[in-house]
Amino acid sequence: MMNIKQKLLVAAGAVLLASGVAQASPPMQPASADPAAGAGLYQDNCASCHGENLEGQPDWKSQNDDGTLPAPPHDDSGHTWHHGDGLLFDYSKFGGQVALEQRGVSGFVSGMPGFAETLSDAQIWDILAFIKSTWPARVQEMQATRTDGEQRQGG
């Protein structure tokens, strides 16, 4: 039986392999995304779980009793930057469970809710732009490379 870390690695690998399954062309952050607007939206919609300073919840790598994981950090110590824009957007808009299932990942329980009813697409992009703006340039470049790969697979 796989432990939670092994399940996460399998899920992450499946997401990378299947990231283009749900859509012909994965969404990508528009140039108009506003990190300053995203900072306020983040505080209003995300900070209660992911921390005011993007630090995540304590012990975020250890599974909760219900099978979910605590909210991870969105600073460069977490794994947010390991994913392309398409997955980050879908995860935020539709919730973790749906975003992973759209990519063929089953059996992974996510506590991340979807914000499709609460935030517009532009607001979600603003939040993601804010999060990414806090990362060092090297981490931003690595995440951009993941987004490029995601776009090539999906398009």
PyMOL commands that set and color helices and strands:
alter all, ss='L'
color gray80, all
select helices_A, chain A and resi 4-18+35-45+47-50+80-82+85-94+96-102+121-133+137-154
alter helices_A, ss='H'
color red, helices_A
deselect
rebuild
show_as cartoon
